[in-house]
């Protein structure tokens, strides 16, 4: 897509100019995802969030289950199916450019990192709007960094976001209808 390539080139144009900026982009593209996951787990298991009543514990486990099922659906099933059936060469392959870090030249659509993070961040919103907003900002930084690194197209990131949103919405809806998530 022409539009996708134009956005990609604009974002990619900032790399290979500053070792410090390249280092920040590499860290954000490769490792920030694990800090977001760890932060979400810390937030989920904070003692202050659990309360002393069984209902508080039950709600926390339901929230954890909702998030895990949404992640499995988003990243483990839908993203993997698309990776297998949609031919989408990564930008560094399609454009013959040098990515910021080594990566397999497998299909790029959708971004598995973003498909993983979106349900986690949306689950964070159930626990704390502030934590959810921070998680969303950091997730967008991961996505932008993966584009800047030459690993993903902007449409890969957008597709990962949509898959994560849809997976979370579906699982959340099922949990609500079955009474498995208390307010």
Secondary structure, 3 states (H helix, E strand, C coil): CHHHHHHHHHHHCCCCCCHHHHHHHHHHHHCHHHHHHHHHHHHHHCHHHHCCCHHHHHHHHHHHHHHHHHHHHHHHHHHHHHHHHCCCCCHHHHCCCCCCCCCCCCCCCCCHHHHHHHHHHHHHHHHCHHHHHHHHHHHHHHHHHHHHCCCCCHHHHHHHHHHHHHHHHHHHHHHHHCCCCCC
